[in-house]
């Protein structure tokens, strides 16, 4: 409506100023020719110019004001009345026609009536004056009738036109208002839907609550800063809200993993960009809606993913969102570190300008940080629509909103294989153990990473699916996807070593036989480790610990086949005897010694032993060894998942703190061996302090702790 009023006001001013210019030129010409004198022209110019200039100034300040019409009509009426009362002819009705044309634009019948009445009264007064001074006689009555008739005719038809026009305008206004209202409602529902989806995505990852909301805010602010229109800024905000929608296709176990992802997990995590692009492709609601999701991890130097686009090949909206995404990651608290300061963030953005980020956008973004434009957005900001339990609603809502997903996205099943998810499998096996004894075993694809590197991730997925299909054929088993490359199986009713060993061997052989027909097959893909509840007990966690220990043994020592856990023992603390490291030192300094007696308890330790011995032989000075063990807090019996989680934190702490003088080995499922090759520059005490500080700053649970043992290999004589 405001736009329509502004348009009418503009036409009014153009029309009126055109009349003013024409009249000024005409009367100035009469002045030059001597037909007018200054006594007449000065008041005329004032009556003509002052109202028009006043209205022009008002229009420039308030172009959409509804009051302008009254100022303009009043000014025109003053000019008309002046001309009428100072003319020497009664034929002045022509002056009223342009005014009538202008006031019809305002579709206000009452205004036409008022102006018509004033104009008619002024003309009658003029005629009376002419009769009095003798300029008009009864012989001129015909001209008077024509003038009065023309004025009445003009105003009557102007009134009719104004009534009709007013009705049309009202109908159009109501129709446009209803469309605008529906559009507003649609935009509101769209925004709510998009925000809800963004909240669902963020809720899947417990470490990034509100991430999509903040990225959308930063992105839209940057878009506005570089000159995007209001509509485009709004679109960038929507695209930013959905940039991580592909994470709906990534398992929660990977999204919420506190430590460093392994190669398979990282490869799967990278798929979220492609998944997001596929979900949003073909959506016509916003132009380029899929570009933010698909390309926000591309790098300016071409080393990003999923397509390796370079420079301006990357859509600008993706470059904007990629920068905002990195900024939020740096300014938000993470499980492994606290948020960075603005100074550090600015340094990082400048350092990677032209490498990861568009240099022009990076320069503008840094200036916005320095100006404090993002300060009002809290690093922990989460939109109000985020609610508890929203993650559990994700699959159903996404399927209804965007029509993406199938049974593999069910929270009870694994997304890739259709088997039970890890959490569901653990529940089912725990329930089964409450009823009967049985055998639990873990089937692991040992060299899946090699398949991914040589043949690609899709080939690796086929190996996983083929293995899952082979396991699913054993109807007597409860089978669940345990991790990226392993499966958890439970056979109820099995109580003897021979029975379980035979079953595991049969499954191992049949899967290997099936996989040999695949072009991506690598030798000895399958390893199996198992345990009997009759030996360990019906406690699921204890049984899982035993099976995990058996799998660790067969993978590290034999590299293939099956192994059955033979004795009851806890994996926690079994490597923590203080004299073990001292014994290892004694063996290392003796050229003829072996560690065969440890191979059963330390699977794969012989290889580590040889590596450390080689380092010792190459170094002339002392070498310090530190054995760091993850152990349960006193009085607590943690789950295997707790142990694995603590080991991830420990690995991350070591990676962050070590330098070129420190070499580390994964010594067992609960230990790291730290080899300090230059004790003069970095002694064991300072290394351990750094690692422990980093670990306990990020790992805030109370169920696990670190135990350390240190020893020194003396300089070789």
N, C-alpha and C positions, 0 to 999 in steps of 0.2 A: 504493500500500500504506500509506504514512504517513497518507494522508487517511482510510483505513478504520480504522486504529488510533485516530486522533484522534477519530473519530466514536464508536467503541465506548467509549473512555474517557469521553467526554462523557455517554453514556447511563449508564455505570456510576456516575459521580458524581451524576447527577440521581437515579437510583434509590436509591443509598445515602443521600444526604442526605434524600430523602423518608422513608425508613425511620427515620432518626435523628430527624427532626422529629416523626413520628407517635409513636414510642416516648417521646420526651421529653415531649410533651404528655400522653400517657396516664399515664405514671408521675408526672408533676407533679400531675395531677388526683388520683391516689391519695394523694399526699403531703398535698394540701390536705384531702382527706376523712379523713385520719388512718389510712389503710390502710398507709402506709409511713412510716418515720422517716428522719431525716437520716443516721444511721449507715449506712443502706442506700443512700440516694440520692446521697450525695457520691461514693462509689466508682463507682456506676452512671454518673453524669454524666461522670466522668473516663474510664471505659472506653469510654463512648459518644462523647464529644466529642473527646478528644485524637487518637485515630486518624483520625477523620473530618476534623478541621481540618488535620491534618498532610498527609493525602492531598489535600485541597483546595488547599493552598498548593503542593504538589508538582505537581499537575495544572495550575495556573495558570502555573507556570514551565516545565513540560515536558508540554504537552498531548498529544504524540504518543509519549510514552515507553512502552515495553513493560513496564517495571518497575512501573508504577502498579497493574496488576492484582494483583500479589502483595502490595503494601502494603494495598490495599483489602480483599482477601480475609482477610488476617491480622487487620486491624482488626475486620472483621465477626465473625471467629471468636472473637476476644477477648470481644466483646460477648455473643455467643451462649453461650460457656462460662460467663461471669459470671452470666448469667441462669439458666442451667441449674443451676449449683451453689448458687444462692441462692434457688431457687423452692420453693414449698410444694406443687407439683403435678408429677406426672410428665408431664403433657401439654404439653411444650414443643417438640415436633417442628415445630410450625407456624413457629417462628422460622427454621428452616433452609430453608424453601421459597423466600423471596426471594433468599437467598444462592445457592441452586442455579440460579435463573433468571439471576442475574448471571454466574456462572462459565461457564454454557453459552455465553455470548457469546464467550468466549475460545477456544472449540473446541479445548481441550486435555484429552483424556481422562485424562492422568496427574494433572492438577490436581484433577479430579473424584474420582479414586480417593483421593488424599491427603486431601482435605477430607472425603470420606465416611468414611474410616477414622478420622480424628480425631473427627468428630461421633459416630460409632458408639461409639468408646471412651469418649467423655465421657458419653454417655447410659447406657452399661452401668455406669460408675463411679457415676453418679447413682442408678441403681436399687439398686446394692449398698449405697450409703450409706443410702438410704431403708429398706432391709431391716434394716440394723444398728440404726437409731434407732427402728424400729418403725412408720414411716409407711406402709410397704408390707408386706402380709402375703400369705399364699398365696391369700387371697380376691381379691387385686388382680392375680393373675397374668395375667388376661385383658387388663387395661389395659396391663401391661408388654409383653405380646406384641404388642399393637396398635402401641404406640409404637415398638418395635424394628422391627416389620414395615414400618411407614410410613417409617421412616428408610431401611431397606434398599431399599424400593420406590422412594423418591424418588431415591436415589443411583444405583440400577441404571439407571433410565430416563434420568436425567441423563447417565450415562456413555454410554448408547446414542445419545442425542441429540447429545452432544458429538462422538462418533466420526463420525456421519453429517454433522454440520455441518462438522467439520474437513475431511472429504473434499471437500465441496462448495466450501468456502473455498479449499482448495489448488488445485482445478481452475480455479476462477474467477481465482485469483491468477496461475496459469500462463498462462491465456488472456489476461488483461489485460496481463501482462508481455510476451507475444508480440506483442500489438497495439501496446503502447508501443514495443517494439523496432522493429517495422516502421515505426511512425510516426516514430521517431527516424531510422531509415535513410532514409525518404522525405524528411524535413526536411533531412537532411544532403546527400542527392543534389540536392534542390531548391536548397539554398543554393549548392552547388558549381556547379550549372548556371547559376544566376543570376549568381554571381560570375564565371564564365567568360565569359558573355555580356557582362557589364559590362567585363571586361578586353579583350574583342574590340573593343568600342565605343571604349574609351580608346586602344587600340593603333592605331586608324585615324587618330587625331589625335596626332601626335608631341609636341605641346606640352601635352597634358593627361593624361599617364600617371598612373593611380591616381585620377583625378578622381572617377569614380563611386563608388569605394570610400570616399573621404574624405567625399563628400556624404552617403552612406548613414550613415556614423558620426556626422557632425554632426547629421543629421536625427533619428536614433534617440535621440541624447542630448537634443536639444531636446524630442522627444516625451515622453521619460521625465520631463524637468523640469516639463512642464506637466500631468503626472498621468496619462499614458496607462498602460493595463495592460501587463503584460509581453508578452502576445500582440500587442497593438496596436503596441507599440514594435518588436517583431520584424517585423511587417508593414510598418511605415514603413521599416525598414532594407531590406527586399526591394524596395519600391517605389523607394527612393532609388537602389539599385544599378542599376535599369533606367530611370532618368529620362531618360537620353540615348540610349535604344535606337534612336530615330528617326534618329540620325546614320549608321546603317548604310545609309540611303538617300541619303546625301549624298556626292558624289564626293570622293575623297581630295585632289584638287587644290585644292578649296575649303577643306576642313577644315585642310589644312596650309599654306595661303597665309599667309606671314609678315606681309604688310602689310594695309592696309585693303581690305575687300571692296568691289567696285563694287555698284551697285544691283541688278543681276541676280543676282550671287552672293549678296548679302545676302538677297534675296527667297527664293532657293533654300535658303539656310541656315535661314531661319525655318520652312521646311517640316518640319524634323526633329521639331518638337513634334507636328504633326498626324500625321506618319508613325508616330511612337512610339505615339500614342493608338490608331491603327488596328491596329497590330501586337498590342497588349495588350488591345484591347477584346474582350469576350466570354470572357476568361480568368477562370474562377471559383475559381482556387486561392486568391486573396487578394481580399477586397472592395476595390473601387476601385483595382485594380492599374494601370489605364490613366490614372488621374487625375494622378499625378505626372509621367508622360511628357508628357501632353497640355497640362497647365495650369501647369507650373512657370515659364513665361515670361509669365504674366499679371501685371499690376501692380495694386496696391491702388486706384490712381486710375482704372483702366479703360483705360489706354493700352497694355496689353500685347497679346500675341498667343497663340494664333490667333483667339480669339473676343472679345477685349476685355472679359472679365468684370471686375467691379468689387467691391471690398470682400469681404464674406462670400459673394458669389456664387461666388468661387473656393473650391474644396474646401480644407479646412484642411490636408490632407496636402500639397497643391500649394503652399500658402503656406509651410509648413515647409520643403519641399525647395527652393523658390525662394530662401528666405533662406540656406539652407545652401549652395546653388549659388553665390550671389553672394559669400558669405564665402570659399569655396574659391578662386574666381576672383581675389579681392583678395589672398589670402594665399599664392598660388602664383606662382612665377616664370613670366613670359611672355617671348616672344621680343622684345617691344617695351618691356618694363619689368621691374624687379625687384619682388618681393613687397612689399606695403605693410606698414607697422608696425601693431601692434595699435591704437595711438592713432589713426592715420589711418583704419583700418577702422572703429573705433567712431564716429568723426566722420561717416564716409560712411553708416553704417547709421542713425545718428540723423538725418542730413540727409534721408534718403529714407524715413524712417518715416512712414507714412500716404500716401506717394506711390508708392513701389515695394513697400514691405514692410508687412505687417500690424503696426500700431503696438504691439499687446499682445505679439506674438511678438518683435518687434524689441527691446522693452524687456527681456524675459527673456533674449534671446540676448546682448545687450550685457552684462548682469550675468554671464552664464556666461563671456564672454570676459574680463571684469575679474577674475573668480574663478580664471582659469587652467584652466578645465575642458577646454579643447581643446588645451592645451599638449602633452599626451602624444602627440597625433596629428601626426606630422611632415608638413609641407607637401609633402614628396616621397614620402609613404608610398604603397606599392603592395602589394597583397595578394600573398602567396607564390605563388598559383596563376598569376600573370602570368608568361608565358614568352616567350622570343624566338620570332619567327615567327608569333605568334598572329594577327596581322592577316591573313596569307595564308590562315588556316584559317577566317576569319570567315564567308564566304558559305556554305560547305558545312555548318558547324556550325549556323548560324542556320536554314538550311533544314530541317535534321533536327530541331532542338529546337522551333522555333516555326512551321515550315511557311510561312515568309514569304520571298518572293523568286522570281525567275525568271531567264531568261537575261540580262536586262538588268543584273543585279547581278553577273554574271560579271566578274572582275577584268580580263579581256581586252577587255571591251566597255563602251561607254557605257551608263549606266543608263536614259537617256531615249529615245535614238534607236536603240539596238541596233547602231550602228556601232562600229568599233574605237575603243578608248580612245586617248587621246593617246600614252601610253607604248607601247602595242602598235602604233599607227600609225607612230610614229617608228622602231620596230624593223623593221617590214615595209618601209618606204620605204628605210631604210638598206641592208637586204638587197638590195632591187631595184636600188639605185644601184650596188651592188658588181658587178652583172651588166650593166647597160646605162645609157645616158644617158636623160634624160627631162625632163619639165617639172613643177615643183612650184608649186602655187598655193594661196592661202588665200582661201576664200569667207567673207565677213563680213556678218552682218545688222546694218546700221549703226544703225538706230534702234529696236532691240528695246526699249530702255528706254521709249520713247514708247508702244509697244504695251502694255507692262506697266502703265504709269501710267494709260492711257486705258481699257484693256479688261481688265486683270487679268493675273496671272501665268499662269493656265491658258491664256489666249489666247496669251501669249508662248510657252508650251510647244508649242502647236499650230503656231505659225510655225516653231519649231525643227524639229519633227517633219516638217512638210511639206517644208522645205528638205532635210532628211536623206533623205527618200523620193525627192525629185527627183534628188539626187546619187547615190543607190544604184542608180538606173535605168541609170546609165552603168557598165556592167559592166567596161569597159576601165580604169576608175580604181581606184586604192587610195584609200579615203576613211576619214577618222577624225575624231572630234569633237575639236577642238583646244582650245576654251575655251567659255565660256558662250554666245557668239554667233557663233563661227567654226568652220570646218571645214578640214581639211588634205587636199589632193588631190594625187595623183601620177599622171601619165600617162607610162608607160614607152614608150620608142622615139621620142618627139617631140624633134626636134633643131633646128627652125627657129622663128624668131619668129612667122612667119605662122601656122604650124600651131598653136602654143600660144595665140596671140592669138585665132585663130578659135574654138578649143575653149572658151576662157574666156568669150568673148563669147556663144557659143551657150548655155553653161550659165547665165550671168548672165541672158540674155534668157528662157530657158525657166523658170527659177525665178521671176522677176518675173511672168511670164505666169500661172504656176500660183497665185502668191500673190494676184494681183489678184481672184481669185474669192472670197477669204476676207473676211469682214466686218471683220476687224481690220487689213486691208491698209493700210499707209502708203506713200506714193510713194517710189520709189527705195530700196527696202529693201536691195538686194544690191550689194556692192562686191567686186571680185576683184583681188588682186595676185599676180603670178607671176614666176618666173625659170626659166631653162634651165640644166641642169647643164653643157651644152656651153660656156656662157659663164662660169659661176662655178666649175665643178668638181663632182666627184661626192661631195664632203664634205657630208653632210646638214646640218650646222649652218651652214655657209657658204651653202648653198642656201636654207635657211630664213631666214637673216638677209636675203638679197637679196629674197625674196618678201615678207617682213615690211616691208622698206623700201618696196617698191612699193605694198603695201596702205596703208601709212601715208600715202604721197603721194596716192593716189587718194581716200582718205577725207577728208583734210584740205583738199585743193585743189579737187577736182572734185565731191566728195560723191556720186558715182555712177559706175557703169560699171567698166571694167577698166583695168589698167595693167601693163605688162610691164617688169621691170627691164632697163635697157639697158646698164649698164656694170658692170665688176668693181670693187667698192669695199667697204671694211669700214665697217659702221655705227658701229663704235667709233672715236672720235677724229676723225670727220669734221666735228664741230662744235666742235672744241677749239682752233682757231687763235686765238691771243690778240688779233690785231688785228680780229677780227670784231666784238667788242663795241664797240671804239673806233669802227669804221666805223658801227655802228648809232647810236652817240651822235651822230656828225656828221650823220647823216640826220635824226635826231629833232629836232635844234635848228633844222633848215632847214625852213621851212614848205612849200617847193615840192618837196622830195625824195620819192622813192619807193624802195621796196626790191625792185623787180621782179627785179633781178639775183640776189636770194637765194631767190626763190620755188621754184626747182627744188631747191635744197639744203635749204631750210627750208620744207617744206610747211605752209601755214597761218600762216606768220610774219607775213604782211601784216596779218592780223586782230589778232594780238598787238601788232604795231607801232602800229596805229591806237589800240588801247586805251591803250598806254603814252603815246603822244603826247597823247591826251586828258587823261590824268592830269597830264602835264607842263604842259599849257596851263592847267589849273585851279589848279595850285600856284604860289605865288609864290617859295617857297624852292627849295633844291637838292633833287634826287631822285637817289638812288643805285641802281644796277643791279648785281646779282650774278648771273652765269651759272654754275650748278653742273652739272658734267658727270660722269656715271658712266663710268668708263674702266677697262679691264682693267689688272691689275697687270702690271708688266714681265715678259715671258717667258711669259705665260699667254694662251691663246686660249679665252676663255669661251664657253659656249653662250648662245643667245638667252634660255633660261630663267634663266640666271645674271644676265643684264642686267635682265630683267624683275623678278626677285626684288630686286636691288639698288635698282631704281627704286621699288619698293614701300616698301622701308625708308627711302629718301630722302623719299618723299612723307609717310610717317608722321612722320619727324623734323621736317619742315617744319610739318606740322599741329600737332605738339605744342608747338613753340617759337615760332611766329609770334604777333603780336598785331595790334591794329587798324591799326597804322601800316605793316604789311607786306602786300603783295599778291603772289601768286605765280601763275605760268602754267606749264603743261606746254608747254615750248618745242619739244620733239622727243621721239623715242622714248628718248633718253638724257639729256635735259636739263630743268632747271627754271630759269626766269627769276624772280628775286626782286626786287621793286620796293620800295624803302624810301622812303616818302613823307615821313618826318620824321627826317632824318639827325641833327638836333640831339638828339633823344631816343633814337635807336637807330642807331648807325652800322653800316656794312657789316661792319667787323671783328668786332664783338660778335655780330652776327646770324650771321655765318658760323661763328664759334667755337661758338655754341650748337647750330647745325644739325649741324656736324661731330661734336661730342661726343655728341649724341643718336644720330646715325647709327652711329658706331663702337662705342658701348656695346651696341647691339642687333645689329648686323651683325658677326658674329665670323668670317666667312669671309675668306680672304686673296686671293681671286681678283679682287675688284673694289675700286676706290678712287674717291675724289671729287677732281675738279679744279675750282678756282674762278677766275673772272675777275671783277673789279669795275671799275666806272667810275662817274663822277658827271656828271649833267646839271646844269649851272650854273643858278643862279636866272635867271629871265627878266628882261631889262632893261626 
